[in-house]
């Protein structure tokens, strides 16, 4: 390609689709086992209902950075993509779609519904994966898996059967979190706790004896109870559940209620006498000291009910409406019933007051419906024993959490783990392999034929028409916890080449909120079925928040569309923007300006290349001293940075790796190297450069953009091919990561010192308002010459450098590493004005010094302050004294 064909401005729209298609065509993302070291990541499978959001952008950019860098390290990089069937969310979507068509799920058979669900999945389920391609995700798309495809579903069923036979899975009635909208049980981890302002209702329950004939509908009798103090007041936020009360509980030592021990209360509106029970579960000081007990509608009440052998009355239907057992408001919504019964309680004289009350309420993560505690027959996995290896191998460091601040959270969860409710009352998902007879006997088997055989072994002779499979499906997480094994067919063929080569995987990148949901359970499955960890490291990202600190959500309208962002700022720009301030585990305060900064960085790199590419080359010319020194310095700097980056990647400090790569290109390459070597302009025309310099500059640029490639894959691939003619497979995506050599410390130090001289010269020009076009003289009080004089002359616009034995009058002065530098200013500044300015600065510094002396001579301060604080104050004093000495010399030089 000839030089004039390079566009003056980088156009990502012309680049991104072109190179992504090329990478796919060349199968650069494809991975099969070979002799190389594997590097494996399995994607946290996004829901098939999902579209790309900012959390996905952050998570998948980090994964892509790691996989691209591993590929360049000549590792066999394998990034396995896929999607999760998301039982609750997908079924809700399909039900809503059918409703729009006038079809009610209840009118369909299971098979008919699943046909619609699969059609929906085929139409919409792959959207998010296609969007990840726009981001540049270098997944091995030929390995794409889906948690409900045949092989993965079969693995789920086999694991269920295996754990059941091991005695780890059981069926029983337990209190569960019930989603009245999704009509299914959900796990504790799927319940989002929100602080909600509610009403607290104070209700009086009349106290009665067992044999007493009391008519609560008689207002006079009721008032007499209240007037004589024969009542117990309870406070509740859920008056609708009063209709299911089966006891009132008080503390056995509460003096207020001892007179009522052994008596009963009359539950309002029910005509039901229930016992007053005593239990130290109740806190005397909290509220009224009395608790209404509704075993069907509260987990703690249920425990009390079991302990005291109380009746259990469920007054709610599965959809959150009132059941006929309530005797009131049948089929009314629970919240409507709450308002009605509170009014009725007030009218009848039971309700004495209402207060505002702030409390935590659980909501379904999937449907956002308020959760109901509900007694339900469900399937459970015992977690106490199977979770032990998963806890031990995080605590011993065999599996590393990054950042490690999450280890304590993980430890708390795993040490207090509850049995996992694994059944869901849905049709979309892996159907539970349990088979029932009409009288409730059941067996666990993969097929009806196997079930009949197992029934026969139990002495039950039965035919297929007389048994029915469980209607419920397994929790979605019960499939995704097998993901690192099942994606490599580790259940179908436990010794296959893929599972033996790729497992355990290397790094998992995910969000902290599913550390227990998914990560812990994958670790459990890994040790249960491979006796090995599923991954080495877990990189936990932060939450993407807006600049006000709010979590991004559709409801707040503060979450931008990632596709639109990439169209506006480029995929590379958005990738950089997402990672600029997102250290592991820390939330990212997102602002569009971050993506704009990423786009500007892309333009900076583009223009830097255009500058080099536009140089005229003189094949006869020899490199200058400054050119050879500049190349030598940048090559050594590059080695230092490569070593830094390798360490950052090893420690999963991705944010630091980006900032280091960014600084290398923007500061070291563009602001220093190119300024040092770019040709001088004469008569508006750039002078030619040597072939050696051109070749070296291109090579250094190529190595630099290699380091940037994991973060900005598209522009680096484009520039890689513009830099020189390459064949179709000679791409940066499969190039080798640059190798560091031992950096020459003296070369680095010489540059650092010389660059400080240039900076000080520029500062003097700015503070003295001297034109950058006016050449200045530099005098150095030193016996030895400095290393890079030519750099100072060029970048500082210095006409000459002289070495002197004494200080120079009428000069601006600065000191670097105990060497004094002078720039004569005679005739260039107003001496009187400069003396006044310096005098004021000396006066300020002496005042500052006085305050420091007072602090350091204060015995109270020196006795209490930490040694490092005292050392810092002493350094401030030394710096101030040194600066005063320099300014006094300058003042003396000005006369």
N, C-alpha and C positions, 0 to 999 in steps of 0.2 A: 504494500500500500504506500503510495507516495505521500509526502508530508502534507501537501496542501489539502488532502482529503480528510484530515482530522478536524472534526467540528470544533468551533470556537467555544461551544458550551456543551457540557455533558447532558445527554438526553437518555434517562433511564428507560423510557418507554421503548426506545429502539434497541435496548441492550438486554433487558431482563428476560423476556420471553425467548429471545434468540438463544441465549446461552443455556437457559434451563432446558429447552428442547434439545440442544446439542448434548448436554450432560446425559439426558435420558437416552438419547439415540446411541451414545457411545457406551451405555451401561456402566457409567462411572460409579453409580450408587449400588450396583449389584454386588452381593457378597456371597461367596460359597467357601466352605472350609478349604484351607490350603496350609502351606508350611509356615505362614506368617503368624505373628502373635495376634490373636483376635482382640478387637475392642468392640464391645456390644452395648447398645442401649435399646431398651424396649420402651416404646412411647406410652405414657399414661393414656390409655385409650379414651378419646373424647366420646361423649354420648352421640349416638346417631341423630339425636334431635338437635344437636348443637350447630352453631355457626361460630366462626372465629371471633373471639373477644380478646381484650387486652391481656388477660391472664394467660390465654393460650399463646399469644404473641411472645410474651416474656419467656414462658416455659420452653416453647419450641425453639426460640432463638438460641437459648442457652444450650439445648441439646444439639442443635445444628453446629454451633461453635465447637463443641467438644468432638463431634463426629468428624467434622471437616479437618480439624487439627490432627486427630488420630490418623485419618487417611493420609495426610501429608507426612506423618511420622512413619509411614510404610507399615502401619498396622492394618489388619484386615477389618476395616470399619463396617459394622453392620448395625443399622438403625431400623428396627422393626416397627412399622406403623400398624394401625388398626383402629377399630371403633368398638364401643361398648353398647350392648343392646338396650341398656337403661330401662329396665322394666316399667317402673312407675311413670317416668316422664314420657316414654314412647307410647304406652297404653293411653295416657291422657291425651296425647296428640291425636292418636287414631280415633279415640272416642269423640273428640271434638270435630274431627274431619267428618266422621259418619253423621254426627248430629247436624252438621251443615247440609248434608245430603238427605236429611229427614229420616235417618236410620238410627234406631236405638240399639245399643249393645245387647240389651236384655232380649231383643227379638232375634238375635243371631245365635247359631250354634258356635261352639268353640272353634271348630274348623273354619267356619265362614269368617269369623272375626280374624283369625290368624292369617287367612288369605289376604284380607284387607291390610293387615299389619305388615306383611311381607311386601306387598305392593308399595305401601308408604315408605318402607325402609329402602327399597330399590330406587325410589324416586328421589328421596331427600337424604338418605343416610350417608352419602359420600360427599356431601357439599363441603364439609369442613376439611376433608383431606385434600380436595382440589384447591381450597383456599391456602392450605399450607404450602402448596407448590409455589404460589405467588410470593410467599415469604422466602422461598429459596430452600425449603427443608429438603435435605439430601437423604431421604429415606430410601430403603430398598423396597420400592413399591411392589415388586413381584412377591414380596413376603407379606403383603397386607392381610391381616386376619380380622375376624369378626367374632365376638364372644358367643354368638349363637349359630355359627356355622357348624356343620355336622360333627366334625372331629372334636372341636372344642366343647360342644354340648355333650358329646359322649364322655369326654374326660370329666365333666362336672358330675354326670350321673354315676360314673364309676367311683369317683371320690366320695360321693354321698353314701353309696352302698358300702364302700370300704370302711368309712368312719362309723357307719351304723353297726357293722359287724364287729368292729373293735369296741363297741359300747360307748363311743364318743358322741353319737347323735341319739337323741331321744325325743319322744312326743309327749306333750303334756299341756295342761291348762296353766297359764301363767299370766301375770299382768304385763301387757305390752303397750307400746306406743301405737295408737290407732289413728290413721289418717282418714277422717270421715269423707274427704273428697276423693282421695285415691282408692278408698275402700280396701285398705290393706294395712297390715302391721308394718312398722318401720323400726329400724334399729335406733339405739340411743344416739349413735353418731349422725343419724339422719334428721335429728331434731335440732332446730336452731332456736336457741334461747334468746328472747327479746324482752327488754324491760318495757312493761306496758302499764299505763295508768288505768286502774280498774276502780270498782266500787266495792267497799267492804260493808256487808250487811250484818247488823247485830240483831239476832233473832232469839226470842225467849221460848224455851221449851217447858211446858208445865210438868212438874214432878208429881208422880202418882204412885200409889201402892199397887201391887199386882192384882189384888182383889177389888180395888176401888172402882166404882162405877162412875166414870167421868165422861161427860159429853163435851168435847171441845167445840162443837158447833153452837153450844149454848154460851152466849156472850157473857152472861152473869157468872156462870161457873168459871169461865176462863179468866175473867177480871179478878175474881176472888183469889184464884191461884197467884196471879201476879201481885195483887195487893198484899197478900200474906207472905210473900217471899218464897213461895213454893215453885220456884222455876230455876232453870239454869240458862244463862245467856251464852250463846256461841256466836262467833264471828266467822263469816264465810264470804268468799267472792263468787261462789257458785250456788245460789239458792235453788236452782233447778234440781240439784242432786239431793236436796233435802228429802225428796220423794223416795230416795233409795237408802236413807239412813237406817241402820240396824242397831245403833248404840250411841251413847254419849260417853266420852272417856274423860276422867279427871285424874290428877295425881293422888296417890293414896295418902300423902301427908298434907294435902291442901286443906287447911282448917275450914275454909269457906264451904267446902262440900262434904265434909265428913258426915254431916247429918243426913245426907242423901245416899250414903252407901247402902247397897242392897235394894234400892228403890228403882223406879223406872221413869222414863219421860214419855210423853205422848208426842209423836212426830206430827207436826202440823199437817192438816188436810188428809191424813192417811188413815186415821182411826187406829194406828198401830202403836202399841206399847213396846218400847225397846229398853233394854237394861242400861243402867248407869254402871260402867265398869271402871276399875281402877288400874292404872298402869303408869310406871315412872317414865314412859315414853313422852308423856305430856310435861311441858315446862310450866311450872307454877306462875312464873313472872310474865310469861308471854301471853299477850292478849287477855282474854277473860279467864285463862287457865282451864278452859273446858273445850273439848274437841268433839265435833260431830263425826261419827264413823260411818263411812260409805264404802264398804269393801270392794264394790264393783267399779269404783270410779277414782281410786287413788291408791298408789302402790303401798304407801305407808299404812293406809287404812286396811288394805288387803292383808298386810302382815299382822295387824292387830286382830283382824277377823279370824285368821287362821289360829292365832294364839288363844283367843277367847271363844273359839267355836261359834262365831256369829253367822247369821243368815246373810247371804249375798243376793242383792236385788239390783239387776242391771236395768236402769230406767231409760237407756238411750238405744236407738237403732244404730245400725252400722254407718248410716249416712249422717249421723249427728242430729237426727230428729228424735222427739220423745216417743218412747215405746208405750204400748198400752199398759205395761206393768206400772207406769208412773201414775196412771189413773187420771191424769190431767194433760191437756194440751197435746193429745196424741197426734203424731206426725208433724207437730210444730217444730221449727228449727230451735235448737238448744238456746241460742241467744235471744230469740223472740220469747221463748218460754221463760227465760231468766227475768226479763222485764215484766212479764205478766204475773209471775208468781211473787215478785217483790211487791208489786202493787196490791196483790191479794193478801199477802202477809201483813202489809201496812193496814189495809182496811179491816182485817180481822183482829188487829191488835197485837200480833206476834212481833212485828218489826218495830224496834225502838229508835234506831238511828242508822244513817248511812254515812260513811266516810270515804273520801278519796284515798286510794291505796295503790302504791307503786309496787309491782312484783314481776318476777320472771315468768313468762309464759312460753311454752314450747310450741314451735311451728314446724310443719313438715317442710323439709328442705326442697322437696320436689313440687308440692302443690301450694305451699304457703298457707295451708289450712291449720287452724289451731288443733293441736294434738289432744286426743282423748286417751287417758289411761283406761285400758279395757281388758277384762279377763277374756282370754281367748285360747282355744286349742291350737297350738303351734308346734313347729319342729325347732329343736334347739341343738346347738353344738356346744358340748362342754369345753370350756376354755382354760380351766385351771392347769391341766397337765400339758396340753399341746402347746401352750404359749411359753412354757419355761425356756426352751432353747432360744426362742425369739428374744426374750429378755436378756438372757445370759450373754448372747453373742453381740448385743449392742453395748452392754455394760463392759465387756472385756475388750472392746475395740475391734473385734473381728469384722463388724459392720460399722462404718463410720457415718455419723450424722453430721452434716455441714449446714449451718454452724452447730457446734456441739452444745449450744445452750438448750437445744431441744431434747437432750438426753434425759434431763430430769422430768420433763413432761411425759416422755415416752415411758420412763420408769414408773411414774405415778399411774399411768393408764394400765400398764401391763401388770403391775403389782395388785391392782384393784379390779381386774378384768371380770366382767360378768359373762354368763353364758350367752351365746350369740343366737338370737332369733333369726333363723335362716329361711323361714317360709313366708311367702307373700301371696295375698289373695288376688291374684291376677291371672291372665291367660298368656301374656307375652313374656316368655322366659322358658327356662328348662323346667319341665313339669316334674314334680317330685315322684320318684319311682317307688311309691307305696301303693299297695292294692288292698281293698277292703271287701269283706263279705257284708251281707245285709245286717248281720248282728254285731258288726263293729270289729270283728277280728281283722288283723292286718299283717301283711308281710312286706318286706322291702326287696324288690327285684327289678331287673331291667325291663323284662317283658312279661306279658300276661302268662305265657307258657311257663316261664320260670316261676312266676308267682303260684300257679296251680301246683307245680311240683313242691314248692315250699309249704303250701297249705297241706298237701298230702303227707309231708313229713311230720306235720303237726297233728295228723289224724283227721284232717278235714278234707273230705272228698267233695270237689266242687268243679263246675265248668266255667268257661270264660264268660258266659252270659250272666253268671251270678256274682261276678266280682267287678269292681269299678276302681279305676286309678284315682289317686288323690287329685283334687281339682286345683290345688295350689301350685305355684311355681317357686323356685328357689330365688333368694335374694340375689340381685345383680352382682354384689360383691363376692358371692360364692362362686361366680365364674371368673371374675377379674383377679381374685386372689391366687389363681392358678396361672396367670398370664405369662410370667417369665419361663414357665415350664411348657405350658400348652402351646405357645406360639412356635416352639421348636418340636412339637409333636412328642413331648417327653412322656406323655401318658399312653399315647397310641403305640409308640415304639421306644421304650425307655433307654435303649442302647444305640439309637440312631446317630449318624455322624454329626448332625447339626447340634443336638443337645449335648453331646460329648465335647464338641468344639466351642460352642458359644456360651455354655452355662458353666459356672455362674457368670452373669453379665457384669459389666464394669460399674457404670454410674447410672443411678436413677435420678431424674430431675422431676420434682413434683412439689405440690403446695403443702404447707404444714397442716392445713385443716383436714387432710386425709392421711395424716401420719398413722393414725390408728385404723381408720376406715379401710385403708388399702395397704399401706406399707407394712405395718405390723403383721397383717394377715398373710401377705406374700412371704414374709420371712417365716411365719409359722408353716406355711405350705412347703416352702423350700426345704426346711429341716425334716418335715414329716415324710416327704416323698422323694427327696434327693439326698437327704442327710447332708445338705450343703446350703450355704447362704445363697440367696437369689441374685445378690449384687454386692459389690464391695463398698460403695459409697452411696449415700442418699443426699443429694443437694436439694435443700429446701428453699424455695424461692419466697420472696415476700409477696404481699398483696399490692396490686396496682391501685393507687388511690389518686384522686384529683388533687390539684394544688391546695385545696382547702382541707385535705386530709380525709375526705370521705371515700369510702369504698365505692368503686365504680359499679353502677347498676343501671338497668334500663329504666327502672322506676324514677330514679333521680335525673335521668337524661344527661348524665355526666360522662358517659362512656362513648368515645368516638368509634366510628366504624373503621376497623383495621384496613379493610380493602381501600376505602377512600383515603386513609392516611398514606398508604403505600402509593396510591396514584398521585398524591400531592407532593410527598416528600421523598419518594422512591423506597423500594424495599430495604436497600442498604441504609438509607437515612433513618428509617423507622427502627431497624435492628439496632443501630448505634444509639438512637434516642432512648430505646427501652433499657439499654444496658448501662447508660452513662452513670446513673446513680441507683444501681440495684445490687448492692452487696448481698451475698447469700443470707436469707432469713430476714432481711430488713425490707420494710415496705418501700415501694417506689412512689414518690410524689410526681405523678406524670403531668407534663405540660407540653403542648404542641411545640413550644420553643426548643425542647430537647430533640425532636425529630428535625426541626429546622436546623439545629446545630449539626445533626448528622448529615443532612443534605449539603450544608455549607462545607462540611469536611470533604464530602465527595467532590464538590466543585474545586476545592483547594488542591486535592490530589490530581484532578484532571488538568488543572492549569499548570501545576508543577511539571507534569509530564510534557505538556505542550511546550513549555519553556525549553526543556532539554531537547525535545524532538525537533524544535525549530532552529537549533544551533547550526550555523554553517561550519563545516569541518574542513580544516587545512591538513591534508595528509602529511605534509612536510613539517608541520609545526611540532615543537617539543613542549612538553608540559612545563608550566612555571613552577617555581618553588612553592607558592601558595597552593596551587592545584594539587601537587603531590602531598603536601601537608594536609590539605583538606580531605583528600581521599583516604589518606592514612588514618586521620582522626575518625572519620565517619565509619570506616571499616571496624575500627576498634570499638567505637560506640555501639555499633550493631551487635558485636559479640557480647558486650555487656547486657544489652537489652534481650538478646536471645536467651541468655542464662536466666535473667529475671523472669522472662515469660515462661520458660520451662518450669521454674519453681512455682509461679502463680498457677499454672495449669495443674501441676501435681497436687496443689493444695486447694484446687477448685476455687481460686480467687479470680473469677471471671471478670468482675468489674475492674479489678486492678490490672488484669491483662489487657483489657480494652484501653484503659487510660494510659497505660505505658505505650501501647502501639500507637495511639492517637498522638501522644506527645512526641514520639519518635518521628512521625511523618510531619506533623505540623511545625514543631519547634526545631528539632535537630536537622531534619532534612531540608524543609522549606525555608525556615527563618535563618538558619546558619549555613548549612552546606551549600545550598544553591546561591545564597548571597555571596559566599566566599569565592565560588568558581564561575559565576555567570559572567559572560564577556562584557568588556567595557563598550560603551556606545560612543562612536565618533561620527559627527555629522549625521546623526539620526540613524546610523547603521551599526548593528552589532558586529564586533570584531569576530573573526573565525576562531574556533577552538581546536585544540589538537585532537587527532583521532583517539589518542589514549584517554583523554579526559572524557570524551563522548562515550566511549565504550565502558569506562569505569562508572560513569554516572548512570548509564542505563542498567548496568549490572547491580549497582547498589540500590537503585530504584526497584528493580525486580525482587531483590531479596527483602526489601522493606515491605512491598505490597504482599509478598508471601505471608509475612507475619500478620498482615491485616486481613488476609483472605477469609479466615473463619468468621470474621465479623461482617465483612462487606464483600460477599462472594461475587456479585455481579460486576461492579466497576473494576475490581481487581482482575477478573477474567478478561474483560474488555481491554484494559491497559496492557495486560500480559501479551495479548496478541497484537496490539499496536506497536509494542516495543521492538518486536522483531518478527520475521516470517516464521510461522510454526505450522506443523501439520495438524490434522484434525484431532489427533489423540494427545498432542503435546499441550495439555491444558494446565493451568495453575491449580485446578481442583485436585489433580493427581500428581502435582509436582512434589518435590522433596522439601520438607521443612528445613530452613537454613541451619547449618551447623556452626556452632560458635567455636572460635579459636581463643587461646589465652590472650586476653586483652593486655596491651602494653600500658601499664599504669602511668608511665611518664608522659606518653602521648595524650592520654585522657587528662592528666593534671595540667599539662601545658595549655591545652585548649580551655579548660575551666578557668585558669588564671587569665588567659588572654581575652576570653569572652567577657570577663568581668571588667577588664580595662575598656573594652569597646562600650559596654553598658554605661560605665561611669562617664566616658567621653560624651555619649549621647545625652546622658542626664544633665551634664554641664551645658551642653548646647541648648537643651530645653529650658533649664532654669535661668540661663543668662540671655535667652531669646536670641541665640546666634543661629544664623542660617545654616542648614545642613550643606548648602552648596559652598560655603566658605571654608577653604582648607585651613587647618589649625596646625600649630607646632606642638609637639609633645616632648617633654623633657623628663628623664627618669633618673632619679638619684639612686644609682646602683653601680657596683663594680662589674657586674656581668650583664650581658645582653639577654633580653627575653626571647622566648622560643619562636614566636610567630609574629614577627614585626610586620610582615606583609599583610597579614590579616587585619592588624590594627590600622595600618595605613589605608587599606581599601574600605573597611567597614566603618571606620571612624572619620574618614576623609582627613587624614593626617598627611601634611606635606613633607614632614621630616621628623625623625626621632633622634634626639641627642641625649647622651648620658652625661650627667653632671655630678659634681662632688658636694654642692651646697644647695640650699633651698633657693627658689626663684621668687623674686618679688613681683608684685602685681600679677599673680597667677592664681588660677583655680587649682586646688590641690586635692588629691585623694590618695588613700593608702590601700594597697592590696598585698596581703601576705608580708607585711612589714616593709614593702617597697613603696617609696613616695613617687607620685607622678605629678607633673606640673604642666598646666596649659597656660602660657603667657596670654594675658588679657589686656595688656596696655593698649589703650586706644579703642578697645572693642566694647568696653562697658563704662558706665558712670561710676567712678571709684567711690564717690561720696555716698551714693545710693547703696552700693554694695557693702560699704563699711557699716551703714546703718542696719542693713538687713542681717549681716553677720553678728553685729552687736546684740540685736534683739534675740537671735537664736542662742547666743552664749548666755544671755541673761536668763532665758527660759531653762536652759540645761542646768545652770547653777542652782536655780530654784528646785528643779527636779532632783538634783544631787543632794540638796539640803534635806529634802523629804526622805530620801533613801537613807542618808546618814542617821536621821532621827529614828527611823524604823529599825535599823541594824544596831543602834545603840540602846534600844529599848529591851531591857532584860526579859520582860513578859513575853515579847514577841519571839526572841531568840530561844526562850525556854520551851515555848509551846509549838512553834512552827516546825514542820518537817524539815529534815536536812536539805532535801531537794528544793524546797521553797526558799530557804535561806541562801542556797547556792545561786538560785535564779536572781534574787535581789542583789547579791554581790556582783553577779555578771552585769546586771543593769548599771550598777555603779561604775564598774570598770569601763563599760562601753561609753557611758556618759563622759567620764574623765578623758577617755581617748578622743572622743569627738570634740570636746572643748579644746584640747591641745591642738588639734588640726585647725579648728576655726580661729584660734588665737594666732597661729602661724599665718593663716590667710589674712587676718586683719593686719598683722605686722607687715606682711608683704604689700598690702595696699597703702601703706604709709600712715 
